[in-house]
């Protein structure tokens, strides 16, 4: 498959490839150079890498509202955002 590089060095991942890897807007890819190839690897963003721990603890306190902690697994970032938006409205 051939894609074109934009003036901002961006490429569009073809839909069938994005669908095969369940890639959504905002997902993160690691980019590596291996020999003469460019490799893109889907990555999970670890919140601790992106936000200070005190911010995460403050958010947890607000979102939990005294409820017992539970482990939640989300299928996508969009699902996680939707979950927390619902909790904030309560």
C-alpha positions as CSV (number, residue, x, y, z in Angstrom):
1,X,0.0,0.0,0.0
2,X,1.3,3.5,-0.9
3,X,0.5,6.6,1.2
4,X,1.7,10.2,0.7
5,X,3.5,12.3,3.3
6,X,1.9,15.7,4.0
7,X,3.8,19.0,4.3
8,X,3.7,18.4,8.1
9,X,5.2,14.9,7.7
10,X,1.9,13.3,8.5
11,X,0.6,10.1,6.8
12,X,-2.9,8.7,6.7
13,X,-3.2,5.1,7.8
14,X,-5.5,3.3,5.4
15,X,-8.9,2.5,6.9
16,X,-8.5,-1.3,6.5
17,X,-5.2,-1.3,8.4
18,X,-6.6,1.1,11.1
19,X,-9.7,-1.2,11.4
20,X,-7.5,-4.3,11.6
21,X,-5.6,-2.8,14.6
22,X,-8.7,-1.1,16.0
23,X,-6.9,2.3,15.8
24,X,-9.0,5.4,16.7
25,X,-8.4,9.1,16.7
26,X,-6.0,10.0,19.5
27,X,-4.4,6.6,19.7
28,X,-0.6,6.5,20.1
29,X,1.9,4.8,17.9
30,X,5.6,4.2,18.6
31,X,7.6,4.9,15.4
32,X,10.9,3.1,14.9
33,X,13.5,3.0,12.1
34,X,14.7,-0.5,11.4
35,X,17.1,-0.6,8.5
36,X,15.4,1.1,5.6
37,X,11.9,0.6,7.1
38,X,9.6,2.8,9.2
39,X,7.8,0.6,11.8
40,X,4.6,1.9,13.6
41,X,3.6,0.0,16.7
42,X,0.3,0.7,18.5
43,X,1.0,1.7,22.2
44,X,-1.1,2.1,25.3
45,X,-0.6,5.4,27.1
46,X,0.1,4.9,30.8
47,X,-1.6,7.8,32.6
48,X,1.3,8.0,35.1
49,X,3.6,8.8,32.1
50,X,1.4,11.6,31.0
51,X,0.1,13.2,34.2
52,X,1.7,13.9,37.6
53,X,0.7,11.4,40.3
54,X,-0.9,14.1,42.5
55,X,-3.2,15.0,39.6
56,X,-4.2,11.4,39.2
57,X,-4.9,11.0,42.9
58,X,-7.0,14.2,43.0
59,X,-9.0,13.0,40.0
60,X,-9.5,9.6,41.6
61,X,-10.8,11.2,44.8
62,X,-13.3,13.4,42.9
63,X,-14.4,10.5,40.7
64,X,-14.7,7.9,43.4
65,X,-16.9,10.0,45.7
66,X,-16.3,7.5,48.5
67,X,-17.1,4.4,46.4
68,X,-15.0,1.4,46.8
69,X,-12.1,1.1,44.3
70,X,-12.7,-1.3,41.5
71,X,-10.5,-2.5,38.6
72,X,-12.0,-1.4,35.3
73,X,-10.7,-2.5,31.9
74,X,-11.7,-0.3,28.9
75,X,-11.8,-1.4,25.3
76,X,-10.7,2.1,24.1
77,X,-9.8,5.5,25.2
78,X,-13.2,6.7,24.1
79,X,-14.9,4.1,26.4
80,X,-12.8,5.3,29.3
81,X,-13.7,9.0,28.7
82,X,-17.4,8.0,28.5
83,X,-17.2,6.1,31.7
84,X,-15.7,9.0,33.7
85,X,-18.0,11.6,32.2
86,X,-20.9,9.5,33.5
87,X,-19.3,9.3,37.0
88,X,-18.7,13.0,37.1
89,X,-22.4,13.7,36.4
90,X,-23.6,11.6,39.3
